[in-house]
Amino acid sequence: MRYAYYPGCSAESTARDMHQSTLAVASALGIEMIEPKGWTCCGATAGHQTDRVLAASLPAANLVKIQDTGLECIVNCAACYNRMKVANHEISTDSVIRRSVCDAIGRDYDGSVKVRHFIEVLLEDVGLETIGNAVKRSLNGLKAACYYGCLLVRPPEVVKFDDPENPTSLDRLVTAIGGESIDWPYKVECCGGGLSFSRTDVVIELANSILGMAESAGADCIAVSCPMCQVNLDLRQQDIKKQTGKNYQMPVVYITQLLGLGLGISPAKLGFNKLMVSASGVLEKVKINSNG
Amino acid sequence: MITIKKTKTGETLKDAVEEISGVDLSVCFQCKKCSSGCPVAKLTKSPPSEIMRRLHLGAGNKLLESDIVWTCVSCETCSARCPMGIDVAAIMDALRKLALDRGASKQEGNVPLFNRAFLKTVEIFGRTYEIAMIAAYKLGTGKLMNDTEKFPTMLKKGKISLIPSLGGDRKTVRRIFKKTKQNKGTKV
């Protein structure tokens, strides 16, 4: 299994832990991930809130580079995944946009490079059975609230990722490594996404309600697959405490970090030390020394 | 109650919004499913279904000052659940673009300023560079101390980087920004 892996900008900053754990899990499962040379930003929320052609051109500049390698494009950041999928959709269905994008990137591109999320590769190409067989350390007793947010599942007709209202991909992975995925109603609610700095008030309100629901559903941790969800739910817990007095101390971990634990990879290699709210409770539950 | 104030010329926003977003607004029948699922509906004065209605009734540029324009989190729940398949989120993108192009008065928060700071670092470095972006944004807002207490921990944990990543194809990115600016105002 060989793929082009687009890490995205957050892999070099706020989501270094997601990047590390993704590569560690891929390597443990025999998945080869090749980083395209010279990859650049997808434009994120700021891009599509500003200009449609800009929003499609920034991902397209990366997709043509990947087209040259002949490989499928694998993305783990839900935001980049979403922008790449939407760009492909716009370019392949709207000839005016396509012309403007090709002019902007200085190359012809038809929107045909296959973009997949790392979770899709795990479920479809590797398979739950293989993952289950590779488990070295069961996550038995760990209750995870799987949180998908917006960008993985919407717009459903473009991303075509799982069921848009009740997705189960992350839940199935948690179960495959022996953990328990809890039933809760906020799987696809929004955390406030890219407004973390510009409308912190909105993010605090939304993150507070998601954390509150996970807590009342009895979760030991929230499992995510998006760097923006992770930051908003993890980093903003200290602001929520300051403003509302509510002290959740709820670990917000990447699904790849949980998978890595199950596959026997050390917490340090999976970036557990980078989380703002300590996940030592999670590590204790799976009986690992947090210095491991 | 919704009151609509038409501009003197009778100009409506509807055509401009439809042209930019490529969305046909006329099929909305006000079921309000978009507002029911909207995570910020309770934080705004005008939920998405009301914006749709106002556009229908011929609202003018005043609508661009609605607080939802810069409170909308682009979660796309509205688009995903619309029974008529209307991409409401694309309409919100169009309203943001028009609000900037037509100089609508600034609403709470500084989303446009953040977006400019974000895209400027992408234009220069090819990839996001948090420190420069946050600095540019904070200088613009004048609220220098917000969130700064988190920086030492984030630096220590490698969650933000002091040095920009320069491995990206900056030439192509600069070309994209140049071309997009040149084409501003043309139909897309």
Chai-1 contact restraints between the chains, C-beta under 6 A:
chainA,res_idxA,chainB,res_idxB,connection_type,confidence,min_distance_angstrom,max_distance_angstrom,comment,restraint_id
A,C9,B,R127,contact,1.0,0.0,6.0,A-B,restraint_1
A,C9,B,T128,contact,1.0,0.0,6.0,A-B,restraint_2
A,E12,B,S165,contact,1.0,0.0,6.0,A-B,restraint_3
A,S13,B,E130,contact,1.0,0.0,6.0,A-B,restraint_4
A,S13,B,I160,contact,1.0,0.0,6.0,A-B,restraint_5
A,S13,B,S161,contact,1.0,0.0,6.0,A-B,restraint_6
A,T14,B,K159,contact,1.0,0.0,6.0,A-B,restraint_7
A,R16,B,G158,contact,1.0,0.0,6.0,A-B,restraint_8
A,G38,B,G168,contact,1.0,0.0,6.0,A-B,restraint_9
A,G38,B,D169,contact,1.0,0.0,6.0,A-B,restraint_10
A,T40,B,G126,contact,1.0,0.0,6.0,A-B,restraint_11
A,T40,B,G168,contact,1.0,0.0,6.0,A-B,restraint_12
A,T40,B,D169,contact,1.0,0.0,6.0,A-B,restraint_13
A,T40,B,V173,contact,1.0,0.0,6.0,A-B,restraint_14
A,C41,B,V122,contact,1.0,0.0,6.0,A-B,restraint_15
A,C41,B,R127,contact,1.0,0.0,6.0,A-B,restraint_16
A,C41,B,T128,contact,1.0,0.0,6.0,A-B,restraint_17
A,T45,B,S74,contact,1.0,0.0,6.0,A-B,restraint_18
A,A46,B,N115,contact,1.0,0.0,6.0,A-B,restraint_19
A,A46,B,F118,contact,1.0,0.0,6.0,A-B,restraint_20
A,A46,B,L119,contact,1.0,0.0,6.0,A-B,restraint_21
A,H48,B,D93,contact,1.0,0.0,6.0,A-B,restraint_22
A,Q49,B,R96,contact,1.0,0.0,6.0,A-B,restraint_23
A,Q49,B,N115,contact,1.0,0.0,6.0,A-B,restraint_24
A,T50,B,N115,contact,1.0,0.0,6.0,A-B,restraint_25
A,D51,B,T180,contact,1.0,0.0,6.0,A-B,restraint_26
A,R52,B,V188,contact,1.0,0.0,6.0,A-B,restraint_27
A,V53,B,T180,contact,1.0,0.0,6.0,A-B,restraint_28
A,V53,B,V188,contact,1.0,0.0,6.0,A-B,restraint_29
A,L54,B,T180,contact,1.0,0.0,6.0,A-B,restraint_30
A,S57,B,I176,contact,1.0,0.0,6.0,A-B,restraint_31
A,A61,B,T172,contact,1.0,0.0,6.0,A-B,restraint_32
A,S100,B,V188,contact,1.0,0.0,6.0,A-B,restraint_33
A,D103,B,K179,contact,1.0,0.0,6.0,A-B,restraint_34
A,A104,B,I176,contact,1.0,0.0,6.0,A-B,restraint_35
A,A104,B,K179,contact,1.0,0.0,6.0,A-B,restraint_36
A,G106,B,R175,contact,1.0,0.0,6.0,A-B,restraint_37
A,C150,B,C75,contact,1.0,0.0,6.0,A-B,restraint_38
A,R154,B,E76,contact,1.0,0.0,6.0,A-B,restraint_39
A,R154,B,A80,contact,1.0,0.0,6.0,A-B,restraint_40
A,P155,B,E76,contact,1.0,0.0,6.0,A-B,restraint_41
A,P155,B,S79,contact,1.0,0.0,6.0,A-B,restraint_42
A,P155,B,A80,contact,1.0,0.0,6.0,A-B,restraint_43
A,P156,B,A80,contact,1.0,0.0,6.0,A-B,restraint_44
A,P164,B,A80,contact,1.0,0.0,6.0,A-B,restraint_45
A,C190,B,P39,contact,1.0,0.0,6.0,A-B,restraint_46
A,C190,B,V73,contact,1.0,0.0,6.0,A-B,restraint_47
A,C190,B,C75,contact,1.0,0.0,6.0,A-B,restraint_48
A,G192,B,V73,contact,1.0,0.0,6.0,A-B,restraint_49
A,G193,B,V73,contact,1.0,0.0,6.0,A-B,restraint_50
A,L195,B,V73,contact,1.0,0.0,6.0,A-B,restraint_51
A,F197,B,F114,contact,1.0,0.0,6.0,A-B,restraint_52
A,S198,B,G109,contact,1.0,0.0,6.0,A-B,restraint_53
A,S198,B,N110,contact,1.0,0.0,6.0,A-B,restraint_54
A,S198,B,V111,contact,1.0,0.0,6.0,A-B,restraint_55
A,S198,B,F114,contact,1.0,0.0,6.0,A-B,restraint_56
A,R199,B,G109,contact,1.0,0.0,6.0,A-B,restraint_57
A,L206,B,P39,contact,1.0,0.0,6.0,A-B,restraint_58
A,K274,B,K157,contact,1.0,0.0,6.0,A-B,restraint_59
